[in-house]
Amino acid sequence: MSEHRIGTRDEWQAARDELLQAENEHAERSEELAKRRRELPWVPVEKEYSFDTDEGTKTLAELFDGRSQLLAYNIMFGPDYAVGACPGCSNLADHLDAAVVHLNHRDVTLLGFSRAALPELQAYKERMGWGFPWVSTSGSDFPFDFGLTLTEEQMADIDELQQMIERPPDWLQDWSKQVGADLERALAEGPGWIAFALEDGVVYHTYTRMAPDRDFVVPYYHQLLDRTPKGRVDEFRAFRHDEYTNGAG
């Protein structure tokens, strides 16, 4: 028997009308934030970076693949991860393939970044059945320069992070086992999005948003669950390396 509040149709309609107003305000706020993202200044990328890809070594400009915009998700898969990528990142990455063709038609290249070596990425990608481009930043300053990965010194300066490492909650200990790395190394990697523009041969950094970002880092199906009667339930349990392959969904 459900413990949820039961009401009349009139009570539901009144509550729904109130919620609708809040939802509309949220949508307007989201549009305003999107506009402010587009208005951020572009910063020229003056340093040369190289990436290991399925087609060989490429520069940042070459990753655009003939388009003028590049959007990438930094999948937490560090060089010390013995089992595989972060379960949460994997959950999100399951949804990227469907977006690739739509973004490509809108002059945007979508791909993933990770610090693990390319053969590790390729093996994991095959296991998961993914098709989107996924490149390795192994041996490059790129993830450190753009805040996608923390240095040891940076990690030591974050008290909250050190507390999590010293006294990890049960879910974080479980997560550490799932990726196969000690927390000191595993948490150096950060999940998040980064965007670039290419204009007249110059690459510009335009946007970065690292976790937490509940509207952009979580998988799209979370938004669908938010519209169901029970919402999200035990989401960390939704993906485990020992249970899901070829699509974690």
C-alpha positions in Angstrom: 0.0 0.0 0.0 1.4 3.4 -1.0 2.1 5.8 1.8 1.8 8.8 -0.6 -0.8 11.4 0.0 -4.1 10.7 -1.7 -6.3 13.6 -2.8 -9.2 14.6 -4.9 -9.0 15.8 -8.6 -9.5 19.4 -7.5 -6.7 19.1 -4.9 -4.5 17.6 -7.6 -5.3 20.4 -10.1 -4.6 23.1 -7.6 -1.2 21.6 -6.6 -0.4 21.0 -10.3 -1.2 24.6 -11.2 1.2 25.8 -8.5 3.9 23.4 -9.6 3.4 24.4 -13.3 4.2 28.0 -12.4 7.4 26.9 -10.7 8.3 24.7 -13.7 7.8 27.6 -16.0 10.0 29.9 -13.9 12.7 27.2 -13.9 12.5 26.9 -17.7 12.9 30.7 -18.0 15.8 30.6 -15.7 17.4 27.8 -17.7 17.1 29.8 -20.9 18.7 32.8 -19.2 21.6 30.6 -18.0 22.0 29.2 -21.6 22.3 32.7 -22.9 24.9 33.6 -20.4 26.9 30.5 -21.3 27.0 31.6 -24.9 28.1 35.1 -23.8 31.1 33.9 -21.9 34.4 35.3 -23.4 36.3 32.9 -25.6 39.9 32.2 -24.5 42.5 31.3 -27.1 44.2 28.0 -26.5 47.9 28.8 -27.2 49.5 25.6 -25.9 49.8 22.6 -28.3 48.2 19.4 -27.1 48.1 15.9 -28.7 45.6 13.1 -28.1 45.7 9.4 -28.8 42.7 8.5 -31.0 41.5 5.5 -33.0 42.9 7.3 -36.1 46.3 8.0 -34.6 47.7 11.1 -32.8 45.6 14.3 -33.3 45.9 17.9 -32.2 43.0 19.6 -30.4 42.1 21.4 -33.6 42.0 18.1 -35.5 39.5 16.7 -32.9 36.9 19.0 -34.3 36.8 16.7 -37.3 35.9 19.5 -39.8 33.3 21.2 -37.6 33.6 24.5 -35.7 32.4 23.4 -32.3 33.7 20.7 -29.9 31.8 19.4 -26.9 33.5 16.7 -24.7 32.7 14.8 -21.6 35.5 13.9 -19.3 34.8 10.3 -18.4 36.5 9.3 -15.1 38.9 6.6 -16.2 42.3 7.2 -14.8 45.5 5.4 -15.6 45.2 3.6 -12.2 41.7 2.3 -12.8 42.1 -1.5 -13.0 38.5 -2.5 -13.5 37.0 0.2 -15.7 35.5 3.7 -16.0 33.5 5.4 -13.3 30.0 3.7 -13.1 28.3 7.1 -13.0 30.2 8.3 -16.0 29.5 5.1 -17.8 25.8 5.5 -17.1 25.8 8.9 -18.7 28.0 7.8 -21.6 25.4 5.2 -22.5 23.3 8.1 -23.8 25.9 9.8 -25.9 25.6 7.7 -29.1 22.0 8.9 -29.8 23.2 12.5 -29.6 26.2 12.3 -31.9 24.3 12.4 -35.2 22.1 15.3 -34.1 25.1 17.4 -32.8 27.1 16.6 -35.9 24.4 18.0 -38.1 24.5 21.1 -36.0 28.2 21.7 -36.5 29.2 20.1 -33.2 31.6 17.2 -32.6 30.9 15.2 -29.5 33.5 13.0 -27.9 34.9 11.7 -24.6 38.2 12.4 -22.9 39.9 10.1 -20.4 43.5 9.7 -19.0 43.6 5.9 -19.3 45.7 4.6 -22.2 43.9 4.3 -25.6 43.9 0.4 -25.6 42.1 0.5 -22.2 39.5 2.9 -23.6 39.0 0.8 -26.7 38.5 -2.4 -24.8 36.0 -0.8 -22.4 34.2 0.9 -25.3 33.8 -2.4 -27.1 32.6 -4.1 -23.9 29.9 -1.3 -23.4 28.9 -1.2 -27.1 29.6 2.5 -27.4 30.3 4.2 -30.8 31.0 7.8 -29.9 34.6 9.0 -30.3 36.7 8.6 -27.1 40.2 9.8 -27.0 43.0 9.4 -24.5 44.7 12.4 -22.8 47.4 10.1 -21.4 50.8 11.8 -21.0 49.3 15.3 -21.8 49.1 18.4 -19.7 45.6 19.0 -21.1 43.5 17.5 -18.3 45.5 19.3 -15.7 45.6 22.6 -17.5 41.8 22.6 -17.9 40.9 21.4 -14.5 39.7 18.0 -15.6 42.2 16.2 -13.3 43.6 17.4 -10.0 47.3 17.3 -9.1 48.4 15.8 -5.8 48.9 19.4 -4.5 45.5 20.5 -5.5 43.9 17.4 -3.9 45.8 18.1 -0.6 44.3 21.6 -0.5 40.7 20.5 -0.7 39.7 19.6 2.9 36.4 18.1 1.9 38.1 15.8 -0.5 40.7 14.7 2.1 37.9 14.0 4.6 36.2 11.8 2.0 39.4 9.9 1.4 40.2 9.4 5.1 36.6 8.6 6.1 34.9 7.4 3.0 31.2 6.6 3.2 30.1 3.1 2.2 29.0 4.1 -1.3 32.4 5.7 -2.0 34.2 2.6 -0.9 32.0 0.5 -3.2 32.7 2.9 -6.0 36.5 2.6 -5.4 36.2 -1.2 -5.8 34.2 -0.8 -8.9 36.8 1.2 -10.7 39.7 -0.8 -9.2 41.7 2.1 -7.7 42.5 3.6 -4.4 40.6 6.8 -3.6 43.7 8.8 -3.5 44.2 8.2 -7.2 40.7 7.6 -8.3 39.3 10.9 -7.1 41.9 12.9 -9.0 39.8 12.5 -12.0 36.8 14.8 -12.4 33.6 14.2 -14.4 32.3 17.2 -16.4 31.8 18.9 -19.7 34.2 21.1 -21.7 33.6 23.0 -24.9 35.7 24.7 -27.5 35.3 26.7 -30.7 37.4 26.7 -33.8 37.5 29.9 -35.8 40.1 31.0 -38.5 42.4 28.2 -37.4 42.4 29.3 -33.7 40.9 27.1 -31.0 39.1 28.8 -28.2 38.1 27.5 -24.8 34.5 28.5 -24.3 33.0 26.6 -21.4 33.6 24.1 -18.6 31.3 22.6 -16.0 32.5 20.0 -13.6 30.3 18.0 -11.3 28.1 18.4 -9.5 25.8 19.6 -12.2 22.5 17.8 -11.8 21.0 19.0 -15.1 24.0 18.1 -17.3 26.2 15.5 -15.7 23.5 13.0 -14.8 22.1 10.7 -17.5 19.0 11.9 -19.5 16.9 9.1 -18.2 17.2 10.7 -14.7 15.0 13.5 -16.1 12.5 11.0 -17.2 12.5 9.3 -13.8 11.9 12.7 -12.2 8.5 12.7 -13.9 7.5 9.2 -12.6 5.5 8.7 -9.4 8.4 7.3 -7.4 11.2 9.3 -9.0 14.8 8.2 -8.6 15.4 5.3 -6.3 18.9 4.1 -5.3 20.5 5.5 -8.4 24.1 4.5 -7.4 22.9 0.9 -7.5 21.7 1.5 -11.1 25.0 0.6 -12.7 27.7 -1.9 -11.6 30.6 -3.2 -13.5 29.9 -6.8 -12.4 26.3 -6.8 -13.7 26.1 -4.7 -16.8 27.9 -4.9 -20.2 27.1 -3.8 -23.7 24.9 -0.9 -22.5 24.4 -0.1 -18.9 21.1 1.9 -19.4 
